[in-house]
Amino acid sequence: MVDSISKAISAHGTWKRRLADAIACGRSEFSVATVRVDNQCEFGCWLHGLPAAEHRKPECARVRDLHAKFHHEAANTLALALAGKKTDAERSMALGGPFAVASSALTMAMMDWRQKAF
């Protein structure tokens, strides 16, 4: 479990770079619809596939909720970038912006869960 959470922290950090690239060039290899779905990334597949007993734990439930919000905000930010709304997309990623807040909250929750899993 610890390894899966650690890999997810890193993988979701990669989205900051992907979104920044999409903002800079106005295109992405990913569609907004694909990014919005929270159970298709490697971590999402793992997370949704956990046993029911694990899903009842507060740490898991929190991460599951925040992971869905992360994908929602990443998709919204990507949509802005692909629509040429560079300033709005940058605002979403800036400190206090919707994507930045969702990303930070998810990372903190995953770090807490990882710590408790030791």
Secondary structure, DSSP 8 states (H G I E B T S, - for coil): -HHHHHHHHHHHHHHHHHHHHHHHHS--SS-HHHHH-TTSSHHHHHHHTS-HHHHTSHHHHHHHHHHHHHHHHHHHHHHHHHTT-HHHHHHHHSTTSHHHHHHHHHHHHHHHHHHHH-
